[in-house]
Amino acid sequence: MDAGVPKGPKEDSERDVRMQVEEIFTGLPPSLKEVVVTTEGSWLEKGHSYLIDAAEGNDHHFYPRICGATDEVNSRTGVLEYLRERKLGKTKTSLTINVTDQHKPVPDVAVTVSSSDRTFTSQTGLDGIAVFDVLQPAKYRVTAARAHYHLDTENHSDEAVDVPLGTCTSSWIALSAEAEVSGLVRDAKGTAIASLQLELLSIPKDSFQKLTPNEPWFEAQTDAGGRFRFESVSPGRYYLGANIMDYLRRSSVPRTYYPGQRSRDGAIPIEVKLGEAAENLLFTLPDFGPSRTIQLCVVDENSNPAPFSRIGDASEKLGADFANLGENLQTDETGCLKANGYTRAAYAVRAPLAAPGGDFRQARFSDSVVIPPGDDSVRQVLTLKKPLGIPKFTKQ
């Protein structure tokens, strides 16, 4: 009825749009004939009809939901048809349960949904989905069970679900498999390697595809005796190694695949089976040479020491010979630190420094610096650059 005027100087500023109500599906009294919808920009035009999916504010104005169904009526015919059928009591009340392990569907899971007076059971198919399509509106408790699986406590699961009348509600249950991979890491001389970061990555269907975290992957670190253990590993075929994930370096040695190969061609896949353990794997690293001391110092643009500066891995510097000097490197009060590397490994580092108060526009960074393989100790200075003075973002 009235597109309103911007409350600010820009055309896309917030405005109050007065709208005539033709149909109400839920949340408002049937007698309501007019509302005010507060939004940004002029996309709500006078004379047009819209389906509004909104929340009521304390000012009794309505605010469209983010990622909601608000749009012109002719773009929401399917939603409108459903809402009208639901208003007439002609839609089913259903609940769909998605059961996953590392975001992959888990079939043959016994799923139970229980209200205060009813209990229903079903089983997931190959897509990991169980559907309960004849339910009464209620709050349901959801449980999922399959041998050698347990609830994944590190990911959210919808164990309690409110199912309103006439809705097709869905929920998600995350499970973890009961399977393990364990073994020992040693260097070329047979000495156990402590505190070494390892990855277990799913083998892609395409043998030439890069190894990325898009498929199930797991990480572990060797203990003081060089032993490692991956727990709750999903069934499948994996490569085990150090720094074998593309675009992400976490280990202190260059890229190496189990049982001790520098390239994927020589890697031996590990088959993980549900309810079983792949044990006593012996992972022998190639000879990366003796350790060497790498001193890193950070200074400001005036060459003054920058104490307590963080130093991170410059991961954009790619190559199989690169390794990571550490995840939580920070200079001391002198602006320097010492890290241990290997003579036959390369390292790429960068120093970021956040400004006091956390204003990212004043953050300073050094250039990325590559420390190539070498036998001698290294002292590398990283110089922070002046802030770039990035302008403020404006709401679009």
N, C-alpha and C positions, 0 to 999 in steps of 0.2 A: 504494500500500500504506500510505503514511504521508504525510499532507499537511504535516508538519513544523510548527515553531513559529517565529514571527517572531524574528529576531535583534536587532531594535531595539524601541523602545517603541511603534511604530505598527503597525497591522494590515497595512499594505502594505510593511513592512520586508522585507528579504531573508530567505529561508528555504530549507532543504534538504528537497526532496521525494523520498521513496524510492519507486521505481517498479519494477514487475515487467516484464521484457522478454518480449514475445510474438513479435515478428518483428524481424529485423535486415536492413536492405537494403544498407548500406555502412558501412565505417569501424570495425566492431567484430567481435571473434571470435564465431563462431556459438554458442560454449558459454556466452556471457554471459547470465545470467538476471536480474540486478538492477543498477540504476544509481541514482545520486543526481543529480537535476536541481535546480540552484540557480536560483531565480527570485524575483521580487518579488510580493507579494500572495498571495491565496488562490484564484486562478482555477484552479489544478490541484487537483481535488477527489478525495478518496478514493473508490474504486469506479468511477471513470470511465476510459475508454480514450482515449489520445491518440496522434497521430502527432507524434513529436518530431524537429525539425530543429535540431540543436545542434552546438556545438563543445566539445571536451574541454579543460578547463583544466588547469593544472599540479597542481591538487589532485585530479585525476581525476574531478571533478564535471563535469556537462554543463550548458552555458549556452545557452538558446534563442537562435537567430540573430535579429538585428533584421530585420524584414520577411521572415522565413522562413516555412516551411510549417507550423509548430507550431500544432496546433488539435485539437479533439475529432475522433475518427475519423469520426463521421457527417457532419462538415463537410468532410472531405478524401477522399471516396470516389474522385473522379477521380484524384487524386494517388496514392492507394494502388493503384488499378488499374494505373496506369502503372508504379509501383515494382515491383509483383509481376510484371508482364510483363517488365520489364527484368531482374529477378533470374533469370527463366527464359530469358533470351537471346532474347526474342521482339520486342524493340523495335529500331527502326532507329537507326543512328548517323548523325546528320545535322548539317549546319552551314548556318545561315541568315545571309546577309550583307545588311545594310541600308546602302545608299549614299545619302548626303544632301549637299545643298548648302544651307548656312544652315538646317539641320533640315528641308529640303524634299526629297522623294524625287527621285532622278536616274535616269531610264530609260535604256535602251540602253547601259549600262556593261558592258564586258567584265571579268568578275571571274575571277581565277585563284587557286586554293588549291593549295599545294604542300607535301608532306611530304618526308621524306628519300628516298623511293623512288617517289612517285606525284604526278601533277599533273592537276588537273581544271579545266575552264573552263565558264563559264555566262554568262548575260547578264541584267541586271536588267530587270524589267517596268515598267509604268507606276507601280507602287508603290515602285520603287527597290529591290526585293528580288530576290536570287538565292539559290536553294536547292540545296544539294548533299545529296541524301538517301540516297546509297549510298556511305558512307565507312567506312574502317577507323579505329579509334581511333588518334590520333597528334597530334603538334603540327604545326600547319599555318601556313604563311606566306600572307598574303592580300594580293593586289594588285588594284587597280581602275583601268581605263583607258578614257577616252573623249576624242575629239578636243576640244581647247580646255578641258580640265579638268586640274587638278593637285591633288596631295594638300594638304589644308588643314593647314598646320603650326601654326596657332594653336588648333586643336581636336584632342582626342585621337582617335586611330584605333586599332582593334584589328588591327594588322598581323601579330601573332603570336597564335594561338589554340590552346588545348589542348582537344581534343575527346575526352572519355572514352567508353568503350564504352556503347552504348545510350542516349546522351543526345541531346537536340535543342538543341545549343549555338547561340548567336547571337553576332554581332559587328557592329561599326559602323565604316564607313569614311567619313570626312568629306572632301569635295572642295571645291575653289574654282574658280569659273568664270574663264576668261580673257576679260574684257571690262572696259572702262574708260569713265569719264565725266570730262571735264575742261573747264576753261574759265577765265574771268576774272570777278572781282567788282570793281565800281567803285561809287562813291557817285553822288549826283544831279548832282555837278559834273564827273564823269568821272575822279575820282582813284581809283587802285587802293587797295583795302582789304586791309591785311595782317592776319594772325593772326585771321581771322574763322572761327569754327566753323560748319560746314555739315553738314546731314543730307540723306541720300538715302533716302526712305521708300517702301516698296511702296504702290501705290494699292489700297485695299480694294475688294472687289467692290461693296459698298454705298457709294455716293458720299457718304452722310451719316454713315458710320462714322468714328469718331475715328482719328487717326493714332497708332499705338502701336508699340512694339518687338515685338509679337506676330508680325509678318510680317518677312521679310528687310529689314534696313536697314543703312546704312553711314554713316560719318562721315569728314570730312576737314577740314583747316584750310588757309586760304590762306597762301601764302608771302609773302616781303617784296614781291613784285611783284603781289600780289593773285591769283595763279593757284592753282587747286585741281585735285586729281586724286583720283578714287575708283578704287581698283584692286580686281581680283577681284570684280566686281559680278555677282551672279546675274542670269540673263536675266529680263526682266519689265518692267513699267511702273512708273515712279517719279515722285514729286514731289521736286524739289530745293528747298531753302530753308534759312533760318536760324530756329531756334526753332519749327519746324513740328511737332515731336513733342509730343503732349499730355502734360501732367504732368511735363515735363522741359525745363528751360531750360539751354542751354549757350553760347548766343551773346550777344555784346555789343550786338546790335541787336534791336528788336522783331520779331515774327513776320513773315516775308516769304517769298513763294513766287517761284520763277523764273517769268518773266524779270524780275520786280520788282513783284509785286502783294501787297497786304496780306491779301487773302482767297483762299481756295481756288478760288472761282469764276473768278478770272482766271489761275489757274496753268496752265502748259503742261506736260503730261506728257512724260516722257522715256522713249523706248523703248530698252531695252538688249537687244542681240542677242548671242548667244554668238559669241565670237571676233572681235567688232567693237568699235570705239571711238566713243563719242559725243563729239566734240571741238569746241573753239572756242565753247563756250557763253558768251554774254555776259549776265551777271547784274547788272542795275543796281538798286541799292537806292533806295527812296524817300528823300525829304529828311527825315532825322531831326534836322535842325538841327545847329549846331556842337557841339563837345565841351564838356563842363563838368567841373570838378573836384568830386569827391564825397569828403569826408573822413569816415572812420568811426572812432570811438573806442569802446573797451570799458572799462567800469568795473565794480567789484564792488558789492555791495549797500551798501557804505559810501562809495561814490563815489571809491574809490581806483583809479588806472589798473590795467588788467589786461594787462600786456605779453605779447606772443607768443600772443595769442588768435586762434583761427580765426574767420573770418566766412564764412558760406555763404548760398546763395540760399534764400529761404523759398518753396519751390515751391508751397505750398498756396495762395498768393495768385495766383489765376488771372486771365488777361486777355491779349489780343493785344498790348497796349502794353508789357508787361513784358519786360525783358531781364536778362541776367546780368552782373554787374560783374567776374566772374572766378572761376576754379575753385579757385585756391590762395591765397586772400587770408589774410594773417596780419598782425596788428599788430606794430609794432616795440617797442623797449624803453619807449617813452612810452605804449604802449597805443593808438596810432593808426596809420592808414594812409591813403594817398590813392589813389583809383581814378578812372579816366576814364569818363564816361558821355556820353549825348547829351541835349540839352535837350528833345527830344520823345519821350523814353522814360521809363518808370517802372521802378523797381527795388525789390525786396523782399528784405530781409536779416535774418539772425538770427545771433547769436553763441553758439556752444556752447563750453564749457570743461570738459575732463575733469580730474578730481581727480588729484593726484600718486599714482602707484601704480596708476592705471587702474581704480579702483573706480567703476563706473558709478552706484552709488547716491549718490555724492557729486558727480556731474556737475551743472554749472550751465548754464542757458540764459537768453538774453534773450527778451523778446517779439519777435515778428516786426514789423518796421517797414517801412512803404511810403514810398519817396521818389518823389513824383509828378513829372511833367514840369515843367520850369521853366527859366528863363534864367540864374538866379543860381547861384553856387557853393553847395555844401551842406556843413554840418558836422552829422553825426548821431551822437548818443551812444547806445550800447546798454548797458543795465544788466543784469548777470547777477543772477539770482534765487538765493536760498538753496537748498541741496539739499533735495529733497523727503523724504529719508529713506525711500526705498522699501524695504519689508521683504524679507528674504531669500526666494528661491524654495525651495520644498520639492519633493522628488521625488514625483511622483504615480504 
